[in-house]
Amino acid sequence: MRLTEDHRAFRDSVRRFVDTEVNPHVDAWEEAGRAPLHDLFPKAAALGLLGLEYDEAFGGEGADHSFQLVAAEEYGRIHAGGVGMAIGVQAMMATPSLHQYGSPALKEEFLTPAIAGRTVAAIAVTEPDTGSDVARLRTRAVRDGDDWVITGRKMYITNGAQADWLCLLARTSDEGGYRGMSQIVVPTSSPGFSVVRTLDKLGNRCSDTAELELDEVRVPVANTIGEVGRGFQQQMQQFVVERVFAAYTTAGQCQHALDRTREFIKDRTVFGRPLADRQYVAFRLTELQAEVDLLRSHNLQTCEAIMAGEDVTRAATVAKLKAGRLIREIADWCLQFHGGMGYLEESWTARLLRDTRLTSIGAGADEVMLQVLARLDGLPAS
């Protein structure tokens, strides 16, 4: 797939947004422990970033998926990983199921303001003792007339402390395992909902990540996204979109890190010569650039397959696995080539190392990606 002049013009507009509305503020947001999403999201929405692929009837742009790839790569240039992740949650993690399966009334009430940046959304799946094992989910929604009454706890919820509503996965029947779950829109203003705490994390510190509690929270059954009992299947599709977003953004992070490091080693003098003159340093960065080129080629191929309506479960899983491992390697080498300066908190390399470690954990750990791929290859991987 080739990018066009329209893609390049769009990339320029996203880059200006990152350079003017985000990067000048990230240090303060990191210090505060959160980016002000209710202030930032309307600015992102003005560029269409929160609904690029969504129906124009609900405020979306009606663009094809390739523009999402371009935007996500540019989020990789943000000087703190938590901001791009917050935007990604809004545009590619908490809202895809609602857009695809939600009723017109539900989309009008919740998707339209999310696309416009007037509300903040979060995806609430993980629980304190489940992690990637979604089959063990315990949060329950019991029907009482025309309402669901929801009780449970959710953990590691990005945007959780600022969210106006959740795309929440809960058990709605006594069927075990992967059956009997539903996705439900839960307004955080509902009585019985509370933010238990925000989590003190190694990285992505400007992303408010929260533990949430639902104590007999009552919402209308009409807030169910799609078919009751099909929530797990819908969520798995939503996870594929999330993993694609992670791979796209990571490609941008990798490229930006290598670009900055190449400029640094041209100026850094060691034993009377620029560090860039050292063959090992040049070759190591060149090898890493080749890996980034391959990741980006895979991403472009995945993007094209999505636009063709193909199942990209395998491609997205491969991309997520390789992206998480590659950015860890690049972050480590970039810090190494910055020497002692790279180890200081005032250096961008230290934050990159901390922020990007999550890529191999969030949206399914590396081990889960390997399990998915092994099963697709006909291996039990139990």
NUSEVO-105302 format. One line per field, with one value per residue (C-alpha): residue in three letters; residue number from 0; x negated, y, z. Coordinates in nm, 2 decimals, decimal comma. Each point is the difference from the previous one (the first is absolute). Layout:
rest = (ala / ...)
nr = (NUM / ...)
px = (X / ...)
py = (Y / ...)
pz = (Z / ...)
END
This chain:
rest = (met / arg / leu / thr / glu / asp / his / arg / ala / phe / arg / asp / ser / val / arg / arg / phe / val / asp / thr / glu / val / asn / pro / his / val / asp / ala / trp / glu / glu / ala / gly / arg / ala / pro / leu / his / asp / leu / phe / pro / lys / ala / ala / ala / leu / gly / leu / leu / gly / leu / glu / tyr / asp / glu / ala / phe / gly / gly / glu / gly / ala / asp / his / ser / phe / gln / leu / val / ala / ala / glu / glu / tyr / gly / arg / ile / his / ala / gly / gly / val / gly / met / ala / ile / gly / val / gln / ala / met / met / ala / thr / pro / ser / leu / his / gln / tyr / gly / ser / pro / ala / leu / lys / glu / glu / phe / leu / thr / pro / ala / ile / ala / gly / arg / thr / val / ala / ala / ile / ala / val / thr / glu / pro / asp / thr / gly / ser / asp / val / ala / arg / leu / arg / thr / arg / ala / val / arg / asp / gly / asp / asp / trp / val / ile / thr / gly / arg / lys / met / tyr / ile / thr / asn / gly / ala / gln / ala / asp / trp / leu / cys / leu / leu / ala / arg / thr / ser / asp / glu / gly / gly / tyr / arg / gly / met / ser / gln / ile / val / val / pro / thr / ser / ser / pro / gly / phe / ser / val / val / arg / thr / leu / asp / lys / leu / gly / asn / arg / cys / ser / asp / thr / ala / glu / leu / glu / leu / asp / glu / val / arg / val / pro / val / ala / asn / thr / ile / gly / glu / val / gly / arg / gly / phe / gln / gln / gln / met / gln / gln / phe / val / val / glu / arg / val / phe / ala / ala / tyr / thr / thr / ala / gly / gln / cys / gln / his / ala / leu / asp / arg / thr / arg / glu / phe / ile / lys / asp / arg / thr / val / phe / gly / arg / pro / leu / ala / asp / arg / gln / tyr / val / ala / phe / arg / leu / thr / glu / leu / gln / ala / glu / val / asp / leu / leu / arg / ser / his / asn / leu / gln / thr / cys / glu / ala / ile / met / ala / gly / glu / asp / val / thr / arg / ala / ala / thr / val / ala / lys / leu / lys / ala / gly / arg / leu / ile / arg / glu / ile / ala / asp / trp / cys / leu / gln / phe / his / gly / gly / met / gly / tyr / leu / glu / glu / ser / trp / thr / ala / arg / leu / leu / arg / asp / thr / arg / leu / thr / ser / ile / gly / ala / gly / ala / asp / glu / val / met / leu / gln / val / leu / ala / arg / leu / asp / gly / leu / pro / ala / ser)
nr = (0 / 1 / 2 / 3 / 4 / 5 / 6 / 7 / 8 / 9 / 10 / 11 / 12 / 13 / 14 / 15 / 16 / 17 / 18 / 19 / 20 / 21 / 22 / 23 / 24 / 25 / 26 / 27 / 28 / 29 / 30 / 31 / 32 / 33 / 34 / 35 / 36 / 37 / 38 / 39 / 40 / 41 / 42 / 43 / 44 / 45 / 46 / 47 / 48 / 49 / 50 / 51 / 52 / 53 / 54 / 55 / 56 / 57 / 58 / 59 / 60 / 61 / 62 / 63 / 64 / 65 / 66 / 67 / 68 / 69 / 70 / 71 / 72 / 73 / 74 / 75 / 76 / 77 / 78 / 79 / 80 / 81 / 82 / 83 / 84 / 85 / 86 / 87 / 88 / 89 / 90 / 91 / 92 / 93 / 94 / 95 / 96 / 97 / 98 / 99 / 100 / 101 / 102 / 103 / 104 / 105 / 106 / 107 / 108 / 109 / 110 / 111 / 112 / 113 / 114 / 115 / 116 / 117 / 118 / 119 / 120 / 121 / 122 / 123 / 124 / 125 / 126 / 127 / 128 / 129 / 130 / 131 / 132 / 133 / 134 / 135 / 136 / 137 / 138 / 139 / 140 / 141 / 142 / 143 / 144 / 145 / 146 / 147 / 148 / 149 / 150 / 151 / 152 / 153 / 154 / 155 / 156 / 157 / 158 / 159 / 160 / 161 / 162 / 163 / 164 / 165 / 166 / 167 / 168 / 169 / 170 / 171 / 172 / 173 / 174 / 175 / 176 / 177 / 178 / 179 / 180 / 181 / 182 / 183 / 184 / 185 / 186 / 187 / 188 / 189 / 190 / 191 / 192 / 193 / 194 / 195 / 196 / 197 / 198 / 199 / 200 / 201 / 202 / 203 / 204 / 205 / 206 / 207 / 208 / 209 / 210 / 211 / 212 / 213 / 214 / 215 / 216 / 217 / 218 / 219 / 220 / 221 / 222 / 223 / 224 / 225 / 226 / 227 / 228 / 229 / 230 / 231 / 232 / 233 / 234 / 235 / 236 / 237 / 238 / 239 / 240 / 241 / 242 / 243 / 244 / 245 / 246 / 247 / 248 / 249 / 250 / 251 / 252 / 253 / 254 / 255 / 256 / 257 / 258 / 259 / 260 / 261 / 262 / 263 / 264 / 265 / 266 / 267 / 268 / 269 / 270 / 271 / 272 / 273 / 274 / 275 / 276 / 277 / 278 / 279 / 280 / 281 / 282 / 283 / 284 / 285 / 286 / 287 / 288 / 289 / 290 / 291 / 292 / 293 / 294 / 295 / 296 / 297 / 298 / 299 / 300 / 301 / 302 / 303 / 304 / 305 / 306 / 307 / 308 / 309 / 310 / 311 / 312 / 313 / 314 / 315 / 316 / 317 / 318 / 319 / 320 / 321 / 322 / 323 / 324 / 325 / 326 / 327 / 328 / 329 / 330 / 331 / 332 / 333 / 334 / 335 / 336 / 337 / 338 / 339 / 340 / 341 / 342 / 343 / 344 / 345 / 346 / 347 / 348 / 349 / 350 / 351 / 352 / 353 / 354 / 355 / 356 / 357 / 358 / 359 / 360 / 361 / 362 / 363 / 364 / 365 / 366 / 367 / 368 / 369 / 370 / 371 / 372 / 373 / 374 / 375 / 376 / 377 / 378 / 379 / 380 / 381)
px = (0,00 / -0,12 / 0,08 / 0,14 / -0,03 / 0,32 / -0,17 / -0,31 / 0,21 / 0,19 / -0,33 / -0,12 / 0,31 / -0,03 / -0,37 / 0,09 / 0,26 / -0,27 / -0,26 / 0,23 / 0,27 / -0,17 / -0,38 / -0,04 / 0,21 / -0,10 / -0,25 / 0,26 / 0,25 / -0,25 / -0,06 / 0,37 / 0,06 / 0,26 / 0,06 / 0,32 / 0,20 / 0,32 / -0,22 / -0,21 / 0,26 / 0,21 / -0,32 / -0,07 / 0,36 / -0,03 / -0,24 / 0,23 / -0,24 / 0,26 / 0,23 / -0,21 / 0,17 / 0,34 / 0,33 / 0,05 / 0,35 / -0,15 / -0,27 / -0,26 / -0,22 / 0,09 / -0,36 / -0,17 / -0,22 / -0,32 / 0,05 / 0,01 / -0,34 / -0,14 / 0,14 / -0,12 / -0,36 / 0,00 / 0,11 / -0,34 / -0,16 / 0,17 / -0,26 / 0,20 / 0,16 / 0,30 / 0,16 / 0,01 / 0,13 / 0,29 / 0,09 / -0,02 / 0,23 / 0,26 / -0,03 / -0,10 / 0,07 / 0,31 / 0,22 / -0,05 / 0,26 / 0,25 / -0,04 / 0,03 / 0,27 / 0,17 / 0,36 / 0,05 / 0,13 / -0,30 / -0,24 / 0,18 / -0,02 / -0,36 / -0,20 / 0,09 / -0,13 / -0,31 / -0,09 / 0,05 / -0,23 / 0,27 / -0,02 / -0,28 / 0,04 / -0,19 / 0,00 / 0,06 / -0,09 / -0,29 / 0,06 / -0,23 / -0,05 / 0,06 / -0,25 / 0,00 / 0,22 / 0,33 / 0,19 / -0,04 / 0,18 / 0,22 / 0,17 / 0,38 / 0,29 / 0,33 / 0,32 / 0,27 / 0,29 / -0,14 / -0,32 / -0,34 / -0,12 / -0,38 / -0,25 / -0,37 / -0,35 / -0,21 / -0,37 / -0,27 / 0,27 / -0,16 / 0,19 / 0,19 / -0,03 / 0,13 / 0,25 / 0,36 / 0,10 / -0,14 / 0,03 / 0,02 / -0,01 / 0,20 / 0,16 / 0,37 / 0,08 / -0,12 / -0,18 / -0,37 / -0,31 / 0,03 / 0,38 / 0,26 / -0,18 / 0,13 / -0,14 / 0,18 / -0,03 / -0,03 / 0,01 / -0,25 / 0,26 / 0,21 / 0,06 / -0,22 / -0,29 / -0,33 / -0,36 / -0,18 / -0,34 / -0,23 / -0,30 / -0,37 / -0,17 / -0,35 / 0,08 / 0,27 / 0,04 / 0,22 / 0,26 / 0,24 / 0,04 / 0,25 / 0,16 / 0,38 / 0,28 / 0,36 / 0,23 / 0,35 / -0,03 / 0,33 / 0,01 / 0,26 / -0,01 / 0,02 / -0,36 / -0,11 / -0,22 / 0,11 / 0,15 / 0,03 / -0,25 / -0,23 / -0,22 / -0,30 / 0,00 / 0,05 / -0,28 / -0,24 / 0,06 / -0,06 / -0,32 / -0,12 / 0,05 / -0,18 / -0,30 / -0,02 / 0,00 / -0,28 / -0,21 / 0,06 / -0,09 / -0,31 / -0,13 / 0,02 / -0,17 / -0,28 / -0,06 / 0,00 / -0,24 / -0,25 / 0,02 / -0,08 / -0,28 / -0,16 / -0,01 / -0,15 / -0,28 / -0,11 / -0,06 / -0,13 / -0,38 / -0,17 / -0,38 / -0,03 / 0,25 / 0,37 / 0,17 / 0,17 / -0,35 / -0,01 / 0,10 / 0,17 / 0,22 / 0,09 / 0,07 / 0,21 / 0,23 / 0,01 / 0,11 / 0,27 / 0,12 / 0,03 / 0,23 / 0,21 / 0,03 / 0,13 / 0,25 / 0,13 / 0,03 / 0,20 / 0,22 / 0,07 / 0,09 / 0,23 / 0,16 / 0,07 / 0,15 / 0,23 / 0,12 / 0,07 / 0,22 / -0,23 / -0,05 / -0,32 / -0,02 / -0,33 / -0,15 / 0,10 / -0,14 / -0,33 / -0,02 / 0,07 / -0,26 / -0,27 / 0,07 / -0,02 / -0,33 / -0,15 / 0,07 / -0,15 / -0,32 / -0,01 / 0,07 / -0,28 / -0,25 / 0,09 / -0,05 / -0,34 / -0,12 / 0,09 / -0,22 / 0,03 / 0,22 / 0,25 / 0,04 / 0,11 / 0,37 / -0,05 / -0,08 / 0,27 / -0,16 / 0,08 / 0,37 / 0,00 / -0,14 / 0,26 / 0,30 / -0,06 / -0,04 / 0,37 / 0,04 / -0,10 / 0,26 / 0,31 / 0,27 / -0,13 / -0,34 / -0,27 / 0,08 / 0,37 / -0,10 / -0,22 / 0,29 / 0,24 / -0,25 / -0,09 / 0,37 / 0,04 / -0,29 / 0,18 / -0,20 / 0,19 / -0,22 / 0,18)
py = (0,00 / 0,35 / 0,31 / 0,29 / 0,38 / 0,00 / -0,23 / 0,22 / 0,32 / -0,18 / -0,11 / 0,36 / 0,11 / -0,27 / 0,09 / 0,36 / -0,11 / -0,21 / 0,28 / 0,29 / -0,15 / -0,30 / 0,00 / 0,34 / -0,12 / -0,36 / 0,07 / 0,18 / -0,28 / -0,26 / 0,19 / 0,03 / -0,37 / 0,06 / 0,18 / 0,22 / -0,20 / 0,21 / 0,29 / -0,20 / -0,21 / 0,28 / 0,12 / -0,35 / -0,02 / 0,32 / -0,20 / -0,30 / -0,21 / -0,16 / -0,13 / -0,04 / -0,32 / 0,06 / 0,08 / 0,36 / -0,02 / -0,01 / 0,26 / -0,23 / 0,07 / -0,30 / -0,05 / -0,33 / -0,18 / 0,13 / 0,34 / -0,17 / -0,15 / 0,34 / 0,16 / -0,28 / 0,02 / 0,37 / -0,07 / -0,18 / 0,34 / 0,11 / 0,05 / -0,21 / -0,33 / 0,06 / 0,26 / -0,20 / -0,29 / 0,22 / 0,11 / -0,36 / -0,12 / 0,25 / -0,06 / -0,37 / -0,19 / 0,13 / 0,09 / -0,25 / -0,25 / 0,29 / 0,12 / -0,35 / -0,15 / 0,27 / 0,11 / 0,34 / 0,14 / -0,13 / 0,14 / 0,34 / 0,02 / -0,12 / -0,03 / 0,34 / 0,20 / -0,23 / 0,07 / 0,38 / -0,02 / 0,11 / -0,32 / -0,23 / -0,38 / -0,30 / -0,37 / -0,21 / -0,37 / -0,08 / -0,09 / -0,03 / -0,37 / -0,08 / 0,19 / -0,14 / -0,29 / 0,16 / -0,34 / 0,05 / 0,33 / 0,04 / 0,33 / -0,08 / 0,18 / -0,14 / 0,09 / 0,18 / 0,10 / 0,23 / 0,06 / -0,17 / 0,00 / -0,02 / -0,10 / -0,05 / 0,16 / 0,10 / 0,05 / 0,18 / 0,21 / 0,26 / 0,34 / -0,16 / 0,30 / 0,24 / -0,21 / 0,11 / -0,35 / -0,35 / -0,27 / -0,27 / -0,38 / -0,19 / -0,34 / 0,01 / -0,37 / -0,30 / -0,15 / -0,05 / 0,07 / 0,21 / -0,02 / 0,22 / 0,34 / 0,33 / 0,34 / 0,28 / 0,37 / 0,12 / 0,38 / 0,07 / 0,24 / -0,30 / -0,05 / -0,28 / 0,07 / 0,12 / 0,04 / -0,20 / 0,14 / 0,12 / -0,22 / 0,10 / -0,14 / -0,05 / 0,19 / 0,17 / 0,22 / 0,26 / -0,27 / -0,03 / -0,37 / -0,10 / -0,28 / 0,03 / -0,14 / -0,06 / -0,06 / -0,08 / 0,25 / 0,02 / 0,08 / -0,07 / -0,33 / 0,22 / 0,10 / -0,35 / 0,02 / -0,25 / -0,33 / -0,11 / -0,29 / 0,09 / 0,24 / -0,22 / -0,05 / 0,37 / 0,08 / -0,23 / 0,19 / 0,33 / -0,14 / -0,06 / 0,37 / 0,09 / -0,22 / 0,15 / 0,35 / -0,10 / -0,12 / 0,31 / 0,23 / -0,20 / 0,03 / 0,38 / -0,02 / -0,22 / 0,23 / 0,32 / -0,16 / -0,11 / 0,34 / 0,18 / -0,23 / 0,03 / 0,37 / -0,03 / -0,24 / 0,24 / 0,27 / -0,22 / -0,02 / -0,30 / -0,04 / 0,29 / -0,12 / 0,02 / -0,31 / -0,04 / -0,09 / -0,32 / -0,28 / -0,21 / 0,29 / 0,08 / -0,36 / -0,06 / 0,29 / -0,11 / -0,35 / 0,15 / 0,22 / -0,30 / -0,16 / 0,31 / 0,00 / -0,36 / 0,08 / 0,30 / -0,22 / -0,25 / 0,27 / 0,14 / -0,36 / -0,04 / 0,34 / -0,11 / -0,32 / 0,18 / 0,23 / -0,31 / -0,14 / -0,29 / -0,17 / 0,14 / -0,19 / -0,16 / 0,31 / 0,22 / -0,26 / -0,02 / 0,38 / 0,04 / -0,27 / 0,14 / 0,36 / -0,05 / -0,18 / 0,24 / 0,32 / -0,16 / -0,06 / 0,34 / 0,18 / -0,19 / 0,07 / 0,37 / 0,04 / -0,19 / 0,23 / 0,31 / -0,13 / 0,15 / 0,28 / -0,26 / -0,14 / 0,33 / 0,07 / 0,33 / -0,20 / -0,12 / -0,34 / -0,08 / 0,08 / -0,20 / -0,30 / 0,01 / 0,09 / -0,26 / -0,30 / -0,02 / -0,09 / -0,36 / -0,02 / 0,21 / -0,12 / -0,36 / -0,09 / -0,14 / -0,35 / 0,04 / 0,11 / -0,31 / -0,22 / 0,15 / -0,05 / -0,36 / -0,09 / 0,16 / -0,22 / -0,31 / -0,04 / -0,05 / 0,24 / -0,09)
pz = (0,00 / -0,09 / 0,19 / -0,20 / 0,01 / 0,21 / 0,25 / 0,01 / 0,05 / 0,28 / 0,16 / 0,00 / 0,18 / 0,26 / 0,05 / 0,05 / 0,27 / 0,17 / -0,01 / 0,11 / 0,22 / 0,16 / 0,02 / 0,16 / 0,29 / 0,06 / 0,27 / 0,21 / -0,07 / 0,11 / 0,32 / 0,06 / -0,07 / -0,27 / -0,32 / 0,01 / -0,25 / 0,02 / -0,12 / -0,25 / -0,17 / -0,15 / -0,17 / -0,13 / -0,11 / -0,21 / -0,22 / -0,01 / 0,20 / 0,22 / -0,27 / -0,32 / -0,12 / 0,16 / -0,16 / -0,09 / 0,14 / 0,35 / -0,07 / -0,14 / -0,30 / -0,21 / -0,10 / -0,08 / 0,25 / -0,16 / 0,16 / 0,34 / -0,07 / -0,09 / 0,32 / 0,22 / -0,14 / 0,08 / 0,36 / 0,03 / -0,02 / 0,32 / 0,27 / 0,25 / -0,09 / 0,22 / -0,22 / -0,31 / 0,20 / 0,13 / -0,35 / -0,12 / 0,28 / -0,11 / -0,38 / -0,03 / 0,32 / 0,19 / -0,30 / -0,29 / 0,14 / 0,06 / -0,35 / -0,16 / 0,22 / 0,20 / -0,06 / -0,17 / 0,33 / 0,19 / -0,25 / 0,00 / 0,38 / 0,05 / -0,33 / -0,14 / 0,30 / 0,02 / -0,36 / 0,07 / 0,30 / 0,24 / 0,20 / 0,09 / -0,04 / 0,15 / -0,07 / 0,32 / -0,04 / 0,22 / 0,36 / 0,31 / -0,03 / -0,37 / -0,21 / -0,36 / 0,11 / -0,10 / 0,05 / 0,37 / 0,01 / 0,31 / -0,04 / -0,02 / -0,15 / 0,13 / -0,18 / 0,21 / -0,22 / -0,27 / 0,19 / 0,05 / 0,36 / -0,02 / 0,27 / -0,03 / -0,02 / -0,30 / 0,00 / -0,21 / -0,17 / -0,23 / 0,01 / 0,29 / 0,24 / -0,26 / -0,19 / -0,05 / -0,11 / -0,02 / -0,26 / 0,27 / -0,05 / 0,26 / 0,05 / -0,07 / 0,04 / 0,20 / -0,30 / 0,07 / -0,19 / -0,31 / -0,01 / 0,15 / 0,00 / -0,13 / -0,08 / 0,18 / 0,00 / 0,36 / 0,07 / 0,28 / 0,16 / 0,09 / 0,38 / 0,13 / -0,24 / 0,15 / -0,08 / 0,27 / -0,08 / -0,28 / -0,04 / 0,04 / -0,30 / -0,13 / -0,32 / -0,19 / 0,30 / -0,17 / -0,07 / 0,28 / 0,06 / 0,26 / 0,21 / -0,02 / 0,21 / -0,10 / 0,30 / -0,13 / -0,28 / -0,19 / -0,37 / -0,27 / -0,18 / -0,31 / 0,08 / -0,12 / -0,30 / -0,26 / 0,10 / 0,36 / 0,06 / -0,29 / 0,19 / 0,00 / -0,37 / -0,06 / 0,25 / -0,18 / -0,32 / 0,19 / 0,13 / -0,36 / -0,07 / 0,31 / -0,09 / -0,34 / 0,15 / 0,23 / -0,29 / -0,20 / 0,29 / 0,08 / -0,35 / 0,04 / 0,34 / -0,14 / -0,29 / 0,21 / 0,25 / -0,27 / -0,17 / 0,32 / 0,09 / -0,34 / 0,04 / 0,35 / -0,10 / -0,27 / 0,26 / 0,29 / 0,00 / 0,15 / 0,00 / -0,24 / -0,26 / -0,05 / 0,14 / -0,34 / -0,14 / 0,20 / -0,23 / 0,27 / 0,10 / -0,36 / -0,08 / 0,31 / -0,08 / -0,36 / 0,10 / 0,22 / -0,28 / -0,23 / 0,27 / 0,01 / -0,38 / 0,02 / 0,28 / -0,20 / -0,32 / 0,20 / 0,14 / -0,34 / -0,12 / 0,30 / -0,07 / -0,36 / 0,12 / 0,24 / -0,28 / -0,21 / 0,28 / 0,08 / 0,33 / 0,14 / 0,33 / -0,09 / -0,15 / 0,30 / 0,24 / -0,18 / -0,01 / 0,37 / 0,10 / -0,22 / 0,07 / 0,38 / -0,03 / -0,25 / 0,19 / 0,32 / -0,20 / -0,16 / 0,33 / 0,17 / -0,28 / -0,03 / 0,37 / -0,03 / -0,27 / 0,20 / 0,28 / 0,35 / -0,14 / -0,12 / 0,35 / 0,14 / 0,05 / -0,18 / -0,32 / -0,24 / -0,01 / 0,36 / -0,05 / -0,33 / 0,18 / 0,27 / -0,22 / -0,27 / 0,24 / 0,01 / -0,37 / 0,07 / 0,29 / -0,09 / -0,24 / 0,05 / 0,13 / -0,24 / 0,14 / -0,09 / -0,35 / -0,03 / 0,12 / -0,26 / -0,28 / 0,11 / -0,01 / -0,34 / -0,11 / 0,13 / 0,32 / 0,33 / 0,20 / 0,32)
END
